[in-house]
Amino acid sequence: MSTPSSSPAKPVVVLRPAPQRTDRIFTPAALDSLRDRFTVVDLEKDPAEEALEEVLPDAFAIVGQPDLPAERLAAAGKLRALLNVEGNFFPNVDYATCFERGIHVLGCGPAYAQAVAEYSLALALDLARGISREDRAFRAGQERYVSDGNADAVLLHGSDVGLVGFGNLGRSLNRLLAPFRPTLRVYDPWLPPDVLREHGVLPASLDETLTRSRFVFVLATATDDSLHLIGERELALLPDGARLVLVSRAPVVDYPALLDHVARGRLLAGIDVWPNEPVAADDPARDLDGLVLSAHRAGGIPQAFQAIGDMVLDDLTLLAQGLPPVRMQSAARELVGRYRNRPVS
């Protein structure tokens, strides 16, 4: 392990990005720039707790989210930033201490937003036109030509669309949906109605969003309050033939209830996140034609991963200059303790 000198000329940045990999989130050029601007202590191959504790007193920033209880933070007297590069804020950090000491807690969620938004739009278009379903039929020699394969086809253009959640992902998706000229309703209890109106969408209750939407995108994060936010009662509010796209967090939806509605032919759905991953070989979802199945791959593309490294480099550079970070998402004191997201493998 390389260790900093007692008085390093440059701020010390500790790299411990697991479950991410340094070579996945940093391009060679970005990593060279990081090492040029900072004294980098690379603990990726030496993740022992003793190694981390040895460098904590000199650490200006930690890239990753190792366990940081109050007693460990007390030893990190120079720490200015914790940069989570996995995508979730975990409950393994004493966030109150970070906020009291002015330690920036940053997340990489914005790096994934465009990729997930584009994938969400693709799922919606597939559900609107049966693209993957008819591809399977064609390969099996059961293709249906012209109107025969379009009995349940609908247009996204001009449709009533609902978004459940309007964070980074919802805002990115809103921009992509604009050319389709939908009537777009949004339910997000964390945002005032005027903020939603400023983005050109209609604030709505959850019930109104579901009842009046042909397409629904579930984009909410996982908290105690959002557990099974979309349950049997809520699914029953959706119009017959509605299309539901789930790309955010699995706990937000009651999966058995959703699969039941799909199995009965009442709803179509595209699912990218699952209660248990990998999905069991005998999971009934695998046999439902009304589902478009995806293995949690909406956001994890090379461009998104490399954007994380660029964001880390930019914000660390600003912090070293005594300026606030602008590219990564700052953890909100009032919200960070509410998240119940699980690590992505």
C-alpha positions as CSV (number, residue, x, y, z in Angstrom):
1,M,0.0,0.0,0.0
2,S,1.2,3.5,-0.8
3,T,0.9,6.0,2.1
4,P,1.1,9.7,2.1
5,S,3.9,11.6,3.8
6,S,3.3,13.3,7.1
7,S,2.9,16.7,5.3
8,P,1.7,15.9,1.7
9,A,2.0,18.7,-0.8
10,K,-1.3,17.8,-2.3
11,P,-4.6,16.8,-0.7
12,V,-4.9,13.1,0.0
13,V,-7.6,11.2,-1.8
14,V,-8.3,7.7,-0.7
15,L,-9.6,5.3,-3.4
16,R,-11.7,2.5,-2.1
17,P,-14.5,2.3,-4.7
18,A,-15.9,-1.2,-4.1
19,P,-18.2,-2.5,-5.4
20,Q,-17.2,-0.3,-8.3
21,R,-13.8,-0.6,-9.9
22,T,-11.3,2.2,-10.5
23,D,-10.7,1.1,-14.1
24,R,-14.4,1.2,-14.8
25,I,-15.2,4.6,-13.5
26,F,-12.0,6.4,-14.4
27,T,-10.7,6.7,-17.9
28,P,-6.9,6.6,-18.1
29,A,-6.8,10.3,-18.7
30,A,-9.1,11.1,-15.7
31,L,-7.1,8.8,-13.4
32,D,-3.9,10.5,-14.5
33,S,-5.4,13.9,-13.8
34,L,-6.6,12.7,-10.4
35,R,-3.0,11.6,-9.5
36,D,-1.6,14.8,-10.9
37,R,-3.8,17.0,-8.7
38,F,-4.0,14.9,-5.5
39,T,-1.9,12.4,-3.5
40,V,-3.9,9.3,-4.3
41,V,-3.8,6.4,-1.8
42,D,-5.2,3.4,-3.7
43,L,-6.8,0.8,-1.4
44,E,-8.8,-1.0,-4.1
45,K,-6.5,-4.0,-3.8
46,D,-5.9,-3.6,-0.1
47,P,-9.3,-3.1,1.4
48,A,-8.4,-4.1,5.0
49,E,-9.9,-1.9,7.6
50,E,-6.4,-1.4,9.1
51,A,-5.2,0.1,5.9
52,L,-8.1,2.5,5.8
53,E,-7.6,3.5,9.4
54,E,-3.9,4.2,8.8
55,V,-4.6,6.8,6.1
56,L,-7.7,8.4,7.6
57,P,-5.9,11.1,9.6
58,D,-4.5,12.6,6.4
59,A,-7.5,12.0,4.1
60,F,-9.0,15.0,2.4
61,A,-11.6,12.8,0.5
62,I,-12.7,9.2,0.3
63,V,-13.9,7.8,-3.1
64,G,-16.2,5.0,-2.0
65,Q,-18.4,4.4,1.0
66,P,-16.6,2.3,3.6
67,D,-18.0,2.0,7.1
68,L,-17.6,5.4,8.8
69,P,-19.1,5.4,12.2
70,A,-18.6,8.5,14.5
71,E,-15.4,7.1,16.1
72,R,-13.8,6.5,12.7
73,L,-14.8,9.9,11.5
74,A,-13.2,11.4,14.6
75,A,-9.9,10.1,13.4
76,A,-10.4,11.7,10.0
77,G,-9.8,15.3,11.1
78,K,-9.0,16.6,7.6
79,L,-11.9,14.8,5.8
80,R,-13.8,17.2,3.5
81,A,-15.7,14.8,1.3
82,L,-17.1,11.3,0.9
83,L,-17.9,10.5,-2.7
84,N,-20.2,7.5,-3.1
85,V,-19.6,5.9,-6.6
86,E,-21.9,3.0,-6.3
87,G,-25.2,4.9,-6.6
88,N,-26.8,4.4,-3.2
89,F,-26.4,6.1,0.2
90,F,-26.0,3.3,2.7
91,P,-26.7,3.4,6.4
92,N,-23.0,2.6,7.2
93,V,-22.0,6.2,7.7
94,D,-22.7,8.6,10.6
95,Y,-24.3,11.2,8.4
96,A,-25.1,13.5,11.3
97,T,-21.4,13.8,12.2
98,C,-20.6,14.5,8.5
99,F,-23.2,17.3,8.4
100,E,-22.0,18.8,11.7
101,R,-18.4,18.9,10.5
102,G,-19.2,20.2,7.0
103,I,-18.1,17.0,5.3
104,H,-19.7,16.9,1.8
105,V,-21.5,13.6,1.2
106,L,-21.9,13.2,-2.5
107,G,-23.6,10.6,-4.7
108,C,-23.1,9.6,-8.4
109,G,-26.8,9.2,-9.2
110,P,-26.8,12.0,-11.9
111,A,-24.4,10.0,-13.9
112,Y,-27.0,7.3,-14.5
113,A,-30.0,9.5,-15.2
114,Q,-29.7,9.9,-19.0
115,A,-28.9,6.2,-19.6
116,V,-31.9,5.1,-17.4
117,A,-34.2,7.7,-19.0
118,E,-33.4,6.5,-22.5
119,Y,-33.9,2.9,-21.5
120,S,-37.2,3.7,-19.9
121,L,-38.4,5.4,-23.1
122,A,-37.3,2.3,-25.0
123,L,-39.3,0.0,-22.7
124,A,-42.3,2.2,-23.1
125,L,-42.1,2.1,-26.9
126,D,-41.7,-1.7,-26.8
127,L,-44.8,-2.0,-24.6
128,A,-46.7,0.3,-26.9
129,R,-45.9,-1.7,-30.0
130,G,-45.1,-5.2,-28.9
131,I,-41.6,-5.1,-30.4
132,S,-39.9,-7.8,-28.4
133,R,-43.0,-9.9,-28.2
134,E,-43.4,-10.0,-32.0
135,D,-39.7,-10.6,-32.4
136,R,-40.0,-13.8,-30.3
137,A,-43.1,-14.8,-32.3
138,F,-41.2,-14.3,-35.6
139,R,-38.3,-16.4,-34.5
140,A,-40.7,-19.1,-33.5
141,G,-42.3,-19.0,-37.0
142,Q,-45.5,-17.5,-35.6
143,E,-45.2,-13.9,-36.9
144,R,-48.3,-11.9,-37.6
145,Y,-48.2,-9.5,-40.5
146,V,-49.5,-5.9,-40.8
147,S,-52.5,-5.3,-38.6
148,D,-52.7,-8.8,-37.2
149,G,-49.8,-8.1,-34.9
150,N,-51.1,-4.7,-33.9
151,A,-54.4,-5.4,-32.1
152,D,-53.2,-3.9,-28.8
153,A,-50.7,-1.3,-30.3
154,V,-51.0,2.2,-29.0
155,L,-49.2,5.5,-29.6
156,L,-47.0,7.1,-26.9
157,H,-47.5,10.4,-28.8
158,G,-50.3,12.4,-27.2
159,S,-50.9,9.9,-24.5
160,D,-51.6,10.5,-20.8
161,V,-48.3,9.7,-19.0
162,G,-47.7,9.5,-15.3
163,L,-44.4,9.7,-13.5
164,V,-44.1,8.4,-9.9
165,G,-41.1,10.3,-8.7
166,F,-39.4,13.3,-10.2
167,G,-35.7,13.3,-9.2
168,N,-32.7,13.1,-11.5
169,L,-34.3,10.3,-13.5
170,G,-37.8,11.9,-13.8
171,R,-36.3,15.1,-15.0
172,S,-34.2,13.4,-17.7
173,L,-37.1,11.4,-18.8
174,N,-39.3,14.5,-19.0
175,R,-37.0,16.0,-21.6
176,L,-37.0,12.9,-23.7
177,L,-40.8,12.7,-23.6
178,A,-41.3,16.3,-24.7
179,P,-41.4,15.5,-28.5
180,F,-44.2,13.0,-27.9
181,R,-46.4,15.8,-26.5
182,P,-47.9,13.8,-23.7
183,T,-50.2,15.0,-21.0
184,L,-47.7,14.4,-18.2
185,R,-48.8,14.1,-14.6
186,V,-46.3,13.7,-11.8
187,Y,-46.6,12.4,-8.2
188,D,-43.7,13.3,-6.0
189,P,-44.5,14.2,-2.3
190,W,-41.0,15.6,-1.8
191,L,-41.5,18.4,-4.3
192,P,-43.9,21.4,-4.1
193,P,-46.4,21.7,-7.0
194,D,-44.8,24.9,-8.3
195,V,-41.5,23.1,-8.8
196,L,-43.3,20.5,-10.9
197,R,-45.1,23.2,-12.9
198,E,-41.8,24.9,-13.6
199,H,-40.8,21.7,-15.4
200,G,-44.0,21.8,-17.5
201,V,-45.7,18.9,-15.8
202,L,-49.0,18.6,-14.0
203,P,-48.7,18.0,-10.2
204,A,-51.1,15.2,-9.2
205,S,-51.9,12.8,-6.4
206,L,-50.8,9.2,-6.7
207,D,-54.4,8.1,-7.4
208,E,-54.9,10.6,-10.1
209,T,-51.6,9.8,-11.7
210,L,-52.5,6.2,-11.9
211,T,-56.1,6.5,-12.8
212,R,-55.6,8.8,-15.7
213,S,-52.4,7.4,-17.3
214,R,-52.0,5.0,-20.2
215,F,-48.2,4.9,-19.5
216,V,-46.8,5.0,-15.9
217,F,-43.1,5.2,-15.1
218,V,-42.2,4.2,-11.6
219,L,-39.1,6.2,-10.7
220,A,-39.3,6.5,-6.9
221,T,-36.5,5.7,-4.5
222,A,-36.9,3.1,-1.7
223,T,-37.8,4.4,1.7
224,D,-40.0,3.1,4.5
225,D,-42.8,5.2,3.2
226,S,-42.5,4.0,-0.4
227,L,-42.5,0.3,0.4
228,H,-45.1,-1.3,-1.9
229,L,-46.3,2.2,-2.8
230,I,-47.7,0.6,-5.9
231,G,-49.7,-2.3,-4.4
232,E,-52.8,-4.1,-5.3
233,R,-55.1,-1.1,-4.7
234,E,-52.9,1.2,-6.8
235,L,-52.5,-1.3,-9.6
236,A,-56.3,-1.7,-9.8
237,L,-56.6,2.0,-10.4
238,L,-54.7,1.7,-13.7
239,P,-56.9,1.6,-16.8
240,D,-57.2,-1.7,-18.6
241,G,-54.3,-2.0,-21.1
242,A,-52.1,0.5,-19.3
243,R,-48.3,0.1,-19.6
244,L,-46.1,0.3,-16.5
245,V,-42.3,0.8,-16.6
246,L,-40.3,0.0,-13.5
247,V,-36.7,1.1,-13.5
248,S,-36.0,2.6,-10.1
249,R,-36.3,0.4,-7.0
250,A,-37.9,-3.0,-6.6
251,P,-39.4,-2.5,-3.1
252,V,-41.7,0.3,-4.5
253,V,-43.9,-2.2,-6.2
254,D,-45.8,-5.3,-5.0
255,Y,-44.4,-7.8,-7.5
256,P,-46.9,-10.7,-7.0
257,A,-49.8,-8.2,-7.4
258,L,-48.2,-6.7,-10.6
259,L,-47.5,-10.2,-12.1
260,D,-51.1,-11.2,-11.4
261,H,-52.4,-8.2,-13.3
262,V,-50.1,-8.9,-16.2
263,A,-51.0,-12.6,-16.2
264,R,-54.7,-11.7,-16.4
265,G,-53.9,-9.6,-19.5
266,R,-55.1,-6.4,-17.8
267,L,-51.7,-4.6,-17.8
268,L,-48.4,-4.7,-19.7
269,A,-45.1,-4.0,-17.9
270,G,-41.4,-3.5,-18.5
271,I,-39.3,-4.4,-15.5
272,D,-35.6,-3.7,-15.0
273,V,-35.3,-4.2,-11.2
274,W,-36.3,-7.2,-9.2
275,P,-36.8,-8.1,-5.5
276,N,-34.2,-10.7,-5.7
277,E,-31.3,-10.6,-8.2
278,P,-30.4,-12.8,-10.0
279,V,-34.0,-13.8,-10.6
280,A,-34.8,-17.4,-9.9
281,A,-34.9,-19.8,-12.9
282,D,-38.5,-20.8,-12.0
283,D,-39.8,-17.2,-11.4
284,P,-43.2,-16.9,-13.0
285,A,-42.2,-13.6,-14.6
286,R,-40.2,-15.5,-17.2
287,D,-43.3,-17.1,-18.7
288,L,-45.5,-14.0,-19.1
289,D,-45.8,-12.6,-22.6
290,G,-47.1,-9.3,-21.2
291,L,-43.7,-8.5,-19.6
292,V,-40.6,-7.0,-21.2
293,L,-37.8,-8.5,-19.0
294,S,-34.6,-6.7,-18.3
295,A,-31.7,-7.7,-16.0
296,H,-31.0,-4.5,-14.1
297,R,-29.1,-3.0,-17.0
298,A,-30.8,0.3,-17.7
299,G,-28.1,2.5,-16.2
300,G,-24.9,0.4,-16.1
301,I,-23.3,1.3,-19.5
302,P,-19.7,2.3,-20.0
303,Q,-20.5,6.0,-20.7
304,A,-22.4,6.3,-17.4
305,F,-19.6,4.6,-15.4
306,Q,-17.0,6.9,-17.0
307,A,-19.1,9.9,-16.3
308,I,-18.8,9.0,-12.6
309,G,-15.0,9.4,-12.7
310,D,-15.2,12.7,-14.5
311,M,-17.7,14.0,-11.9
312,V,-15.5,12.9,-9.0
313,L,-12.5,14.6,-10.6
314,D,-14.4,17.8,-11.2
315,D,-15.9,18.1,-7.8
316,L,-12.7,17.1,-5.9
317,T,-10.9,19.8,-7.9
318,L,-13.5,22.4,-6.8
319,L,-13.3,21.3,-3.2
320,A,-9.6,21.6,-3.2
321,Q,-10.0,25.2,-4.4
322,G,-12.4,25.9,-1.5
323,L,-15.4,25.9,-3.8
324,P,-18.6,23.8,-3.5
325,P,-19.1,20.6,-5.6
326,V,-21.5,21.1,-8.5
327,R,-21.6,17.8,-10.5
328,M,-22.4,15.0,-8.0
329,Q,-25.6,14.9,-5.9
330,S,-25.2,16.3,-2.4
331,A,-26.9,14.2,0.3
332,A,-29.7,16.1,1.9
333,R,-29.6,16.1,5.7
334,E,-33.3,15.6,5.9
335,L,-33.5,12.7,3.4
336,V,-30.3,10.6,3.5
337,G,-31.4,8.6,6.5
338,R,-34.6,7.6,4.8
339,Y,-33.2,5.7,1.9
340,R,-33.5,1.9,2.0
341,N,-31.8,1.0,-1.2
342,R,-29.7,-2.1,-1.5
343,P,-26.3,-2.4,-3.1
344,V,-26.2,-3.2,-6.8
345,S,-24.0,-6.2,-7.6
